[in-house]
C-alpha cells in the first residue's frame, strides 16, 4: 500500500489500530499506532498489546462511545478479556461469557 492509500484508509477509520511495515533496501521498520476519528493520535508504540490498552484508555479518557457496528466487540474485549466493569454486561455478551465458561 502506498502512502496515499494508507492516508486515505486512516481518514476513513473511526476507531482502530494500525501496523505499518516499511521495507527499504537497507532496513525494515514498523510503526504501530492508534487512530481515532480519522486522525493518528499515537505513533511508534512498542507492540499491539500496548496499542489496544492505549486505545481503550483514550476512549475512556475522552469519553468516546464505541462505534455502533463494533459495540459488542469492544464490550467483549473490555469486560471479558480485560475484566473491567464486569457487573454491567449486555445480554449478548453475558451469553457469550456463560458459553465460554461452560
C-alpha positions in Angstrom: 0.0 0.0 0.0 1.5 3.4 -0.9 1.4 6.5 1.3 -1.7 8.0 -0.3 -3.7 4.8 0.1 -2.6 4.5 3.7 -3.6 8.1 4.5 -7.0 7.6 2.8 -7.6 4.4 4.8 -6.6 6.3 8.0 -9.0 9.1 7.2 -11.9 6.7 6.7 -11.3 4.9 10.0 -13.4 5.8 13.0 -11.5 3.8 15.6 -8.6 1.5 15.1 -5.1 0.2 15.5 -2.7 0.2 12.6 0.6 -1.6 11.9 2.7 -0.1 9.1 5.6 -2.1 7.9 8.1 -0.4 5.6 10.6 -2.4 3.6 13.5 -0.4 2.4 16.7 -1.6 0.8 18.8 -1.2 4.0 16.4 -1.8 6.8 12.8 -2.8 7.8 10.8 -0.6 10.1 7.5 -0.9 11.8 5.1 1.7 13.1 2.2 0.7 15.4 -0.3 3.3 16.3 -3.9 4.3 17.3 -6.4 6.1 15.1 -9.4 8.0 16.5 -11.9 9.7 14.1 -9.5 9.6 11.1 -6.5 11.0 13.0 -3.4 9.2 14.0 -3.3 10.1 17.7 -0.5 7.8 18.8 2.5 6.5 16.8 5.6 4.4 17.3 4.1 2.2 20.0 6.2 -0.8 21.1 3.6 -3.6 20.4 0.0 -4.3 19.6 -1.0 -5.1 23.1 0.1 -1.6 24.2 -1.8 -0.1 21.3 -5.0 -1.9 22.4 -4.5 -0.7 26.0 -3.9 2.9 24.8 -7.0 2.7 22.6 -9.2 1.8 25.5 -7.6 4.4 27.7 -8.1 7.1 25.2 -11.7 6.2 24.6 -12.3 6.2 28.3 -10.4 9.5 29.0 -12.0 11.3 26.0 -15.5 9.8 26.8 -15.8 8.4 23.2 -18.6 5.9 22.8 -17.9 2.7 20.9 -18.9 2.6 17.2 -22.3 1.0 16.8 -21.1 -1.7 14.5 -18.3 -2.7 16.9 -20.1 -2.2 20.2 -20.2 -5.8 21.2 -16.6 -6.5 20.1 -15.3 -3.6 22.3 -17.5 -4.7 25.1 -16.2 -8.3 25.0 -12.6 -7.1 25.0 -13.2 -4.6 27.8 -15.4 -6.7 30.1 -14.4 -10.3 29.4 -10.7 -10.1 28.3 -9.6 -7.1 30.3 -12.0 -7.9 33.2 -13.2 -4.3 33.6 -16.7 -3.3 34.7 -17.9 -6.9 34.6 -21.1 -6.2 36.6 -22.8 -4.4 33.6 -22.9 -6.9 30.8 -25.3 -6.7 27.9 -27.4 -9.8 27.2 -25.3 -10.8 24.2 -22.0 -10.5 26.0 -23.4 -12.3 29.1 -24.5 -15.2 26.9 -21.0 -15.4 25.3 -19.3 -15.3 28.7 -21.5 -18.1 30.0 -20.8 -20.2 26.9 -17.0 -19.6 27.3 -17.2 -20.7 31.0 -19.1 -24.0 30.3 
